[in-house]
């Protein structure tokens, strides 16, 4: 049997990409989820979607959002210690499970005219789940990190062709150039 995939236009998101040390912790947690029977543990990168975009943000716009995020944390750490779910993509039939981040974005940041919708709450992804999956999940680890970047992420579900054209067989994503959050300013 030959499977064909139907090409679909990619959706664009602004994402927060934590430093690789934090992503390693999330990967180990995804390993735990996968061993517990959750196949969606590797169907999402270890990033936090922040907003749905109409067009990709420019490098300068990403820098402005990085500065906005650093200011919202008071120049300190981004904490994530409570697990939650959020619809991904918004209005879709899947949910993104992960840790809730304690950050916010200024709605008047240059480039915000390209934002269609903000994710609320922002969740750093560990597993994609079907909407009806209410099975108890192993508790995630608490995270705290300073080093992170913002980027555009292009996301596309891969649909099976043939007899079940609406069946999703996987996902493809690409994360654009990273714009790191600026260093915290020292108080005088």
N, C-alpha and C positions, 0 to 999 in steps of 0.2 A: 504494500500500500504506500503510495506516495502522498505526503502531506504538503499542501501548499499553504502559504501564509498570505493573507491579504494585507497590503501595505495601507497604513492609516497615518494621517497627519499627526506629528508629534505635538504633545502639549508642552508648554513651557512653564517652568516654575523657578522662583528664586528660592535657593536652599542655603542653609547654614551647614557648613562642613567642618566638623570638629577636627582637631589635630589627630594624627595617626595613632597616638597612644590611646586616645579615647575611643577611636574606631576599633582598635584591637580589643578593648574591653567589650564593646558592643558585639563584635564578631564572636567572641567566646560565649556571650549570652545567646546569640543566634544559634550557635552550635548546640547549646542546651535545649533551645526550643525545637530544633530540628530532631534531636534525639528523642524528644518527648512527642514527636509525631506531627509537628507543624511544618508542612512543606513550604509555606510562605516565608520561612525564616531567611531564605536567600533571594527573595524576589524583590528586594528593595535595598538600595545602597544605605549605608549607615550615615544618613544625613537627616536634617530636619527641614521639611518643606515649610516655607514661610508665607509664600503668596503665589497665586496663579497669575501669570503674565499674558498680556496680549502680544507682546513682542519681547525679544531678549533685551536685558538691560545693558547699557554700555559700561565700559570699564569705570568711567567717572561716576556713573549712577550707582554701580556696585560699591565703590569706595564711600559714597555718601551714606548708603545703607549700612555699611560696616561701621562707620563712625556713629551712626544713630544707635546701632545695637550696643556698641561699647559704652555710649553715654547712658543708655537705659539700664545698664548693669552698674552704673556708678563707677565705672572704670575697673570693676572687680571681676569676680568669677561668674560664670553661668552655671547655675545649679540645676540638677535634674534628679529628683528623688521620688517622684510620684508617678506611677504608671497610669496611662490612659490610652484611649483610642480616639481617632479622628477619621472621618470619611476621606478616602483617597482613591482617585481624585474626587474633589467635591461633587456630590450628586451621584457618585459611582456606587457600585454594589460591593466594594471591598472597603475594609477599614485598615488603617495603619496603626499598629500597636507599638508602643514604646514609652519612653520617659518624657514627661511634660517639662518643658523648659521655662524658666522664669525670666523671660525677656519680652520686650515689646518693640514695635517699630513705630516711629513717628509717621503719621499719615501724610504729613506735608513735606516729606523728604523729596528732593529733586529726583524724578524718575517714577514717582508714585502714580502718575497718570497712566502708566503701562500696567498697573496692578488692577486685575479684575476682581480678585477676592483674596482676603487674608485668611490664613489658617488659624483657627482658634479652637483649642489651644495649640501652640506650636509643639510638635511631638518629634523627638528624634527617633527615627524608624528602626525597629528591630525585626518586625515581621508583618507581612500582609496577610490579613485574615478575610475569609468570606463574611458577609454581613451577618449570617446566622450562626457563626461559630462562637458559641458562648462557653466553650470548655475552659476550665481553670488553667491558667497559664502559670508557669514558674515565675516567682517574683523577680523583677529585674534588679540589677545592681544600682546603687545610687552613684551618680556622676557629678563631678564638679571640674570645670575646666576654664581656662582663660584663652588658650590658643584656638582660634577658629577662623574660618573664612566664609565669605558669601560668594555664590556663583549662580549662573543660570544652569538649570538642568532640563534637558530635553527628554521626554518620557513618552513611550509608545507601547501599548499592549500588542502582543502578537496574536492574531486570530487564526484559528485553524480554517482551512478551506474545505471544500468537499461537502460531506454530509452535515457537518456542524459548523457553519461559517461564523456563528457568534461565539463559539467556545474559545476562551483565551487559553493559549498554551504556554505563555510566558510573557516577559516584559523586556524591553530594551531601553536603556537609558544612557545618556552621555552627560557628563558634568563639564561645564566650560571652565575657562580660566578663573583661578581663585583670586579673590581680593581679601587679604587678611585684615582682621580687625586691628585697628591701630593699638599701639602700646598704651597702657593706662598712664594717665598723667599723674605725676607725683604732686601731692599737696604740699604747699609751702608751709 
